[in-house]
C-alpha cells in the first residue's frame, strides 16, 4: 500500500483536476472532490460555493475509517464503495488505489447507475495518475531530489527549550 504522504506534481495535479471536471460533467453531478485518507481536500470540481469542503472532506475520511472498522468486524478488508441517499442530494464515495477517496454529490438530475458507471472509468484514470505520482516520487527520492522535511532535524529537546 502506498505511503500516506502525498507529493503531488503540477502535471499530475492538472490531470487530476481535468479528470474531476470530466467526471462532474459526464455524471451530471453537483460536486466532485478528491480527499486523502487523512481528510485533506486534494481537488474539487463543480458547485463548491456554499459548501464547507474542509469539514466535508474530514467527515468523509471519518466515514471511511468507521466503515473500515465495520468491514474488519465482518472479515472484509474494506468496503470500497459507499452510498448515502438523501431527500435532495445523494453521496457516492469510493476509495481509489487504497489511498484517496473520490466523492460525488448528485441530485435528481442524475442517477446512481450513471454515477457508478462514470466513477468506475474515472477511478481507473485517477489510479493511473497516482501510480505516475508514485513512480516520480520514487525516482526523485532515489536521486535525492525529494526534499527532507525542514522539521526532521528538530528534537524534543529543541521543542522543550522553545516552549519551556
C-alpha positions as CSV (number, residue, x, y, z in Angstrom):
1,X,0.0,0.0,0.0
2,X,1.4,3.4,-0.8
3,X,2.5,5.7,1.9
4,X,0.2,8.3,3.5
5,X,2.3,11.2,2.4
6,X,1.2,12.5,-1.0
7,X,3.6,14.6,-3.0
8,X,1.6,15.9,-6.0
9,X,3.4,17.3,-9.0
10,X,1.9,20.1,-11.1
11,X,1.4,18.0,-14.2
12,X,-0.4,15.2,-12.2
13,X,-2.5,17.8,-10.3
14,X,-3.6,19.2,-13.6
15,X,-4.6,15.7,-14.8
16,X,-6.5,15.0,-11.5
17,X,-8.3,18.4,-11.9
18,X,-9.2,17.6,-15.5
19,X,-10.5,14.1,-14.6
20,X,-12.6,15.5,-11.8
21,X,-14.1,18.1,-14.1
22,X,-14.8,15.5,-16.7
23,X,-16.5,13.2,-14.1
24,X,-18.6,16.1,-12.8
25,X,-19.9,16.9,-16.3
26,X,-20.4,13.3,-17.5
27,X,-22.1,12.2,-14.3
28,X,-24.2,15.4,-14.2
29,X,-23.1,15.7,-10.6
30,X,-23.3,18.8,-8.4
31,X,-19.9,18.4,-6.9
32,X,-16.9,16.0,-7.2
33,X,-14.0,16.1,-4.9
34,X,-10.9,14.1,-4.0
35,X,-9.7,13.6,-0.4
36,X,-6.8,11.8,1.1
37,X,-7.4,9.3,3.8
38,X,-6.3,11.8,6.4
39,X,-9.2,14.1,5.4
40,X,-7.3,16.7,3.4
41,X,-9.1,18.0,0.3
42,X,-6.9,17.4,-2.7
43,X,-9.1,18.8,-5.5
44,X,-12.7,19.6,-6.4
45,X,-14.9,20.4,-9.3
46,X,-18.5,21.7,-9.6
47,X,-20.7,23.8,-7.3
48,X,-18.5,24.1,-4.3
49,X,-19.8,27.6,-3.3
50,X,-21.6,27.4,0.0
51,X,-20.1,24.0,0.8
52,X,-17.8,23.7,3.8
53,X,-15.4,21.4,1.8
54,X,-12.9,21.2,4.6
55,X,-15.5,19.8,7.0
56,X,-17.0,17.6,4.3
57,X,-13.5,16.2,3.4
58,X,-12.7,15.5,7.1
59,X,-16.1,13.8,7.7
60,X,-15.7,11.7,4.6
61,X,-12.4,10.4,5.8
62,X,-14.0,9.6,9.1
63,X,-16.9,7.9,7.4
64,X,-14.4,5.7,5.5
65,X,-12.5,4.9,8.7
66,X,-15.7,4.0,10.6
67,X,-16.9,1.8,7.7
68,X,-13.4,0.2,7.6
69,X,-13.9,-0.8,11.2
70,X,-17.3,-2.4,10.4
71,X,-15.7,-4.2,7.4
72,X,-13.0,-5.7,9.7
73,X,-15.6,-6.9,12.1
74,X,-17.3,-8.7,9.2
75,X,-14.0,-10.2,8.0
76,X,-13.7,-7.8,5.0
77,X,-10.6,-5.9,4.0
78,X,-12.7,-2.7,3.4
79,X,-15.9,-1.5,1.7
80,X,-14.6,0.3,-1.3
81,X,-17.9,2.0,-2.3
82,X,-20.4,3.8,0.0
83,X,-23.7,5.4,-1.0
84,X,-25.8,7.8,1.1
85,X,-29.3,8.8,-0.2
86,X,-30.9,11.9,1.0
87,X,-34.1,13.7,0.2
88,X,-32.4,16.1,-2.2
89,X,-28.8,15.1,-2.5
90,X,-27.0,11.8,-2.7
91,X,-23.4,11.0,-2.0
92,X,-21.3,8.3,-3.7
93,X,-18.0,7.6,-2.1
94,X,-15.3,5.3,-3.4
95,X,-11.7,4.5,-2.4
96,X,-9.2,4.7,-5.2
97,X,-5.9,3.0,-5.2
98,X,-6.2,2.4,-1.4
99,X,-5.1,5.9,-0.8
100,X,-7.6,8.6,-1.9
101,X,-11.3,9.0,-1.6
102,X,-13.5,10.1,-4.5
103,X,-16.7,11.8,-3.5
104,X,-19.6,12.5,-6.0
105,X,-22.5,14.6,-4.8
106,X,-25.5,14.4,-7.1
107,X,-29.2,15.2,-7.1
108,X,-32.3,14.2,-9.2
109,X,-30.6,15.5,-12.4
110,X,-28.5,12.3,-12.3
111,X,-28.9,8.6,-11.3
112,X,-26.9,6.2,-9.2
113,X,-26.4,4.0,-12.2
114,X,-24.9,6.8,-14.3
115,X,-22.7,7.9,-11.4
116,X,-21.4,4.4,-10.7
117,X,-20.6,3.9,-14.4
118,X,-18.7,7.2,-14.7
119,X,-16.9,6.7,-11.3
120,X,-15.6,3.4,-12.5
121,X,-14.0,4.9,-15.6
122,X,-12.6,7.9,-13.6
123,X,-11.3,5.6,-10.9
124,X,-9.2,3.8,-13.4
125,X,-7.8,7.1,-14.8
126,X,-7.1,8.5,-11.3
127,X,-5.4,5.3,-10.2
128,X,-3.0,5.6,-13.2
129,X,-2.3,9.2,-12.3
130,X,-1.4,8.3,-8.7
131,X,0.7,5.4,-10.0
132,X,2.6,8.0,-12.0
133,X,3.0,10.2,-8.9
134,X,4.4,7.2,-7.0
135,X,6.9,6.5,-9.8
136,X,8.0,10.1,-10.0
137,X,8.3,10.3,-6.2
138,X,10.4,7.1,-6.2
139,X,12.7,8.2,-8.9
140,X,13.3,11.6,-7.4
141,X,13.7,10.1,-4.0
142,X,16.3,7.7,-5.4
143,X,18.1,10.6,-7.0
144,X,18.0,12.6,-3.8
145,X,15.7,15.3,-5.2
146,X,12.8,14.9,-2.8
147,X,13.4,17.4,0.0
148,X,13.5,16.2,3.6
149,X,11.1,17.9,5.9
150,X,12.6,21.1,7.5
151,X,11.3,19.8,10.8
152,X,13.2,16.5,10.6
153,X,16.2,17.8,12.5
154,X,14.2,19.3,15.4
155,X,14.4,17.3,18.5
156,X,12.2,17.0,21.6
157,X,14.8,18.9,23.5
158,X,14.6,21.8,21.0
159,X,10.8,22.0,21.5
160,X,11.2,21.9,25.3
161,X,13.7,24.7,25.1
162,X,11.4,26.8,22.9
163,X,8.3,26.4,25.0
164,X,9.8,25.5,28.4
